Amino acid sequence: MFVSDAHILHADLDAFYASVEQRDHPRLRGRPVIVGGGVVLACSYEAKRRGVRTAMGGRQARALCPEAVVVPPRMPAYSAASKAVFAIFRDTTPVVEGLSIDEAFLDVGGLYRIAGAPVGIAERLRQRIRAEVGLAITVGVARTKFLAKVASGVAKPDGLLLVPPDEELAFLHALPVERLWGVGTVTAAKLHAHRVSTVGQVARLGEATLVSLLGEGQGRHLHALAHNRDPRPVVVGRRRRSIGAQRALGRGPHPQAFVEAVLADLVDRVSRRMRAAGRTGRTVVLRLRFADFARVTRSHTLARPTSHTQTLLDAARRLHSASVSDIANRGLTLVGIAVSNLDDDGSLQLELPFEVTSGAELDSALDKVRDRFGSAALTRASLLGRRQGPTAPLLPDST
């Protein structure tokens, strides 16, 4: 077994939230399931076949699939299922790189003598997750991370696909351009305008032509992927490059005071996670999704890194204030906050007021109460009596 062989697995749970609901509620099995009401957080494959998609408005989803069963999200159940699946990942190989709560890369290149060929390891992995967690998972097996992820996408749902090294380009070049990482609606439209619809046609264009069409960064990136050039190893223990949280709001309208209260709640959650991980950050990012499903991000970089709640909240509020007119004109269905440019906690803090109630001492006291009595033990007065939407579970800071 050599590293030139197909030894990287991309394991991706199928329709994760909806599958957990179908697992826990037998009446939902085989039926179209939508998780979330105002906005589709997830949907089963039965609903996907009717055109329902994640992030679609609930009204549009129900028009496409009137017989769908709409269920509220149960984030603790999804988090527990994710932890059980990742325990099986790490029992399979120590080289696991989590991408999200429902997918990961696994490197099994060093297990040939004790566990056999990668495709056999992948099949046993799927069987264990089905038997022990009750969920279906699709696995792609290839020589590179990029191709393993493509293979799992092609094999979905509940499949297993091996791409042998001598068949890589034949497999890849027959696929539509949308299978390439980084090709979204806009990039696909640019390529289609030049009569480029397959990965093979992208590969034949040449790097210079792609750069002229798409810009240097994206042109070179797609040229490399079209030739399956991806030297990245599976990395264990990589720390997060940003820490964030978001909340779906439904179609609204939403009073400005309510949005500001949600912002405060999200910043509380993010800053607490940062302190628990021993991280500070410099850049505050506000993410908005409008009623027409267009997305925007706005950011502000602080002078020095911090995990102080009030400092981060002040920056988030300034970003929100700059977006008020857009929100009023276009509506708002989702708001998110993230902090990036992360450093370890030894970095310098911003100069803060010296009052006990406004400095790090207050953050520390609140963290200790929530650690002991649960995250719902304390809440902001502005959120009392307000209905809170679901907050998605996330991987820990280091995976």
C-alpha positions, 0 to 999 in steps of 0.5 A: 500500500503506497500513498499514491493509491486511493487512501483518502475517504470522504464520509458524508451523512445523508440528509443529516437532520432529516435522517435523524428525524426519520430514524427517531420517528418511524412514521416519517420513514419513506415520507418527504420531511422538511426540518424548519418552518419559515426556512428549510434547514434540511430536507429528506431525499423524498422532498429533494426529489420534489425540488425542495432545497436547503435555505428555501423559503418554507412557503415555496417548499410546501408549494413544491411538496404539499404532502411534506411533513414539516418538523421543528429542528432538534439541535441536541439530537443532531449534536448527539448523533454527530458525536457518535459518528465521529467516535466511529471515525476516530475508532477507524483511523486516528487521521480524521479531519472534520469539515462539519458536524456531518462530514469528514476526511479520513486517511486510511493509508497506513492501515493496509496491513491491519485493516485491509484495502481502503474500500473494505474499510469504507464499507465496514465504516458504513455498516458500523454507522448504520448499525450503531447510530442508525444513519446512512452515510456515503463514502468516496474513496480516492487519492486526493481530498478533492476527488474523494469529496467529488466521489461521495457527491456522485455516490449519494445517497447511501453509496460507496464509490472508489476512484482508482488512480488510473481512472481519475481523469476519465471519471472527473472529466465527464462530470459537469463543471458544477462539481468543481469546488468554487464553481457556483451559480455565477462562475458556472454561468460564465463558463456556460457562456463560453460553451464550457459545461464539463470538467474535461472542457475546463481542463482543455481550456488551459490555465491562461484562458481560465485566468482571463475568464475568471481572474488569477486566483479562481482560474488557477484554482479550477485549472488545478482541480480539473487536472486533479492536482490537490496536494493537501493532506488530511490534517488532524487537530486543525484549529478553526480559522473562525468561530461563528453562529447564525440564526434563521429568523423566518420571513418576518418582518422583524422589528429592528429591536428584535434583530439587535437582540438576536445579534447580542445573543449570537455574540454572547454565544460566539465570545463564550466559545472563543474564551472556552477555546482560549482564542481571541480574534480581530475581525468581526463578520456580519452575515445576512440573508435577505428575503430574496435569498441573496446573501451579503457579508460585512466585516470590521477589523479591530486594532487588536485581538479580543474575546471581550463580549461588549467589544465584539458586540459594539462592532457587530452593532455598527455593521448592522446599523450600516445594513438597516436600509438594505434590511428594510427594503429587502427583508431579512431571513437569517443573521450570523456573526463570526470572528476571524483572524483568530489568535491564541489567548496570549495576544494583547486585548483591546484597551477596555473600561475599568468598571467591573461590570464592563470588563472581562470579569463580567464575561468570566462570571457569566461563563462560569454560571452557564458552564455549571447550570447550562447555557439557558441559565442566563439570558439578556433582558432583551430576549426575554419572552421572545421566540428564538429560532434554532442555532445549528450545532458546530464542530469544536474548535479543534477537530 
